[in-house]
């Protein structure tokens, strides 16, 4: 596979990872959902009945090595926030928190993850916890990793 082809695959994967709603539009789905469907689609699924849990949508980051696309790391995570005030703040800061956690995942895949090895969930959790604490401006929300998966590239 040529370098140009690998680069094109990497760019396409990054674009599809960054904008999943755009890929739905090209797949023939309605590009303007109704308000109720839009709110439901943006809301992450709760995996527990605990009121302290703040769920997030699945995070993903491309894995690049040797000048090409090697796969995608997919992470499901949420925050356990016992303090009601901080939980309300975390829910209100959803976009900023998601951006911080997504950036921490990208940092892990580019700087710490080695291709063809198992992900270090502890290191990933440390980076994402630090990002959540910084985004919230204080500690008190505990990051919970539900799953960390690697989808290999072709």
N, C-alpha and C positions, 0 to 999 in steps of 0.2 A: 504494500500500500504506500503510495507516495506521501511526501510530507504535506503537500497541499490538500490531499484528501483527508489526512488525519486532522489537519488544522480546521477544515470545513466541518468535520464531524464534531470536534471539540466546541466550535462556535455554536453549532446547532444545538448541542446538548446543553450548553450554558444558557442559550436563549429559551429553550423549552423549560429548563429548570426555573429560570427567573420569571417566566410569564406563562404559567399553565393555562390561564384563561384564554390566551392568544391561541394556544394549540387547540382548544375546544372550538374556537370560532372556525378554524380551518377544517376541523373534523365534521363540520356540518351541523353543529349544535347551535342553538339560538344564541346570538351574541349579546342580547339585552334581556336578561332574566327579569321576572317580576320581582317586586320589592321583597316579598316574603321568601321566595326562593333564593334571592341574593343574600339575605341575612342568614338563612339556614346554611347556605353553601360556605359562607365565610366563617361560621362558627365551628370550632374544632369539636370533635366528638369527645364526650366525657367518658373516661374509662373507670370512674369510680363515682359513688354517690356522695362522697365527701364534699361539703361546701367549701372546704379550704383549698381544694384543687382547682388550679387555673390551667386548662388545657391549651395546647397550641396545635396548629396544623402541622403536618409532616414537613420536616426540613430536609433539604437535599443539597448536595454540593458535588460538582464534577471532580473526578480524580484525574489529574494530568501528570504524565511522566513520560520521559523519553520522547518529547516533542509530540505527544499525541494523547488521545482520550483513552483512559484505562478503565473507566467505570464511574459509578455514582455511589456516594455514601448517602444513605437514607436514615434519618433519625426521627424517632417519635419521642417527644418530651413534654413535660408540663411542670408547673410550679406548685409546691405545697406551701400555702401562705396562711398560717394560723391567725395572724393579726388581721382583723376585719378592715381596718383603715388601710393597711398596706395592700391587702387583697383588692380593695376597690381601686387603689392607685395602679396596681399591676393590670387590672382589667381595663382601666381607662388609658393606660399607656401601651395597649396591645401592639400597635404598629412599631413603636420604638423598641419594645422588648423583642418582637419577632426579628427585627433588623439586627439587633445586638446578638441574638442567639444564632442567626443565620451567618453573621460575620464570624463569630467564634467557630462555627462548624467549618467554614471555608478556610479559616486560619489553620485549623487542625488538619484538614485534608491536604493543604499545600505545604505546611511546614513540618508536621509531626507524623503523618501516616506514611507508611512504606507499602508500596504496591505488593500484592500477593502475601500480605501478612494480616493477622487478625487486628481489628481496631482496638486501641487501648481505651476502653470505656472510662477508666478512672481519669486519664489525662483529658479526654473529651469533656467529661463532667466538670472537671476543674476549670477548664477554659470557659465553658458555657455558664457555670455558676458565677465566675468572676464578671462575665459580661452582663448577666442578669442583675447582680449587685450594683454594678456601675450604672446601668440604665435606670434602675430604681432609685439610686442615690443613697442606698442604705442596705445592710444585710437584713435577713429576716424571711426571705423567700428561699425555700430549698428546692433545687432543681432535681427532678425525677426523670431518669431516662427509662422509657418503656421498651425501646428497641434500637439497636444500631445494626444496620445491614449494609452489605456491599453488593451492588449489582454490577457484575463485571461487564466491561465493554467488549466489543467484538474485534 
